[in-house]
Structures are given as structure tokens and as C-alpha cells.
């Protein structure tokens, strides 16, 4: 069975790029930046997700033993690995990779290493090397053909009986301003060939790749001051995500919804205020676990 991700062809004819102050981006395809501001946001995001999952970093029922090797795909700043290292045996090795090395941690334990590469093309020598593979939030990086390749590659490099853990964002809601902003984000993802609702397809893609024992843990992350510190931090992280999409949106001429940098900034200010004032404003998050089993 082939899983078809419902991403229609782009229907947009873009106006000229809008002048604005740009941040540092890894590539034209990836819609989030790679700079020190993004490092800080990634660390906040890690705290938000850790809290909503009861301070658990490893949800998959994997038992790691001395000599095992853990892989993190799209490691970013390495914050998940740095904290996970405190929870697993000291003689387990951890390796993280990303398409850009700029955010790799400046220091790390001796059982940890990093490299620059893509999840869609992992080294052949990694076949069945890892007992546990972790990936979180590549929604802004993988185009629709990339998802099946990435999941297939992660299945290949897992040892038999090893576990994969994927974390991805889902839909968000608040009020009419948020709905307008959602249209802007949807237009951006459509223009880039990215899959905004990738979480809806992940279980089927895992099964198609040969994974078994697929589990899903879904959470709601509150957005805004109405939810106290948890909502303030959730809003700060995700408004940071959306503000960081300014350059790809404005380079595409505003995608039919904003006409200037000032209008983009004003829209995001309005979204943030709406979250603060809307009881129940939230964004969904999903963590998927799946096991590689012996093929029959």
C-alpha cells in the first residue's frame, strides 16, 4: 500500500519579494532560521514539550544497555540529547545529526557526537546500528516525498527490536485572527511543498515502512496568559516559530495575505493578543513510538 500525502500543487503566483530584515536560514526549503535566537527558542520549546509529557524524554518502551547506540535525527541544538544523556547508562553512545551544524552544542559529554547530514540519506554502514532513534519536529523541513524516505531510512538503521520515537505538531486554534494567520502558514507550506498536517499521516507511513507496535500519545499545549506560566511559555515558543517564518513569507511576496514587514509584524502581534485573551487557545502535539521487528 502506498500512502499519499494530500499536498496539492502550488496554485500561487507570487508578487515580488517584500523588503525586510532577514535572519540566517539553512536553505530555501527549510522555513525556520539557524541562528542564536533560534537556539534559545529551541531550548524553550524543549522545556514546553518536556512539561506537557510529564518530564519524560523517552516515551518508547526501550531498555537501553551499555554498548547500545542512540541516534537523533534533526538534532538542532542537541538539547534533547544533552538531557537524555542524564537518563540513560553512561556507556550508551549518542549521535545527533542535522543538515546544518551551526546550532550544535559548544560542549557535550564524551559519549556524544554530532555530524552534518540529511535524514533522507543515511550512511549504509549505519544499517541496524541503533537501538533507539529519536526525531522531533521536522514538519518545517521535509517535503512530501521526503517523509517516506526518512521513515524508511530510520527503519533501516534501527536494530531489530529497536524503537523509533517521533514528535510532531498538530493543529492549533484560538479565534478569527489565528484562523487568518493559519491561512498564511498553510500558504507558505503549500508553496514550499511541505506537509503541515504530517502528523495525520505518520502512523500509516510507519506501518508502510514495516514498523509494528505503533503507539500515539497526544497532548494539548495551552497558548496564552489565560493558562498561566505554561500558556505563556507555550505562546512564546510557538509565536517565536511563526515570527521566524517572516523571511520565507515575505520573500514569497506575502502569499496574498500580508503586503509589508510591518503588516506581518502587526498580524503576529494580534495573534499573540488573541491567544492571551482566548480561553482554550491551544496547539496539539503528538509523540509516535514504533518498533522494528524481525521480518517474517
Secondary structure, 3 states (H helix, E strand, C coil): CCCCCCCCCCCCCCCCCCCCCCCCECCCCCCCECCHHHHHHHHHHHHHHHHHCCCCCCCCCCCCCCCCEEEEECCCCCHHHHHHCCCCCCCCEEEEEECCCCCCCCCCCCCEEEEECCCCCCCHHHCCCEEEEEEECCCCCCEHHHHHHHHHHHHHHEEEEEEEEEEEEEEEECCHHHHHHHHHHHHHHHHHCECCCCHHHHHHHHHHHCEEEEEEEEEEEECCHHHHHHHHHHHHHHHHHHHCCHHHHHHCCCCCCCCCHHHHHHHHHHHHHHHHHCCCCEEEEEEEEEEECCCC
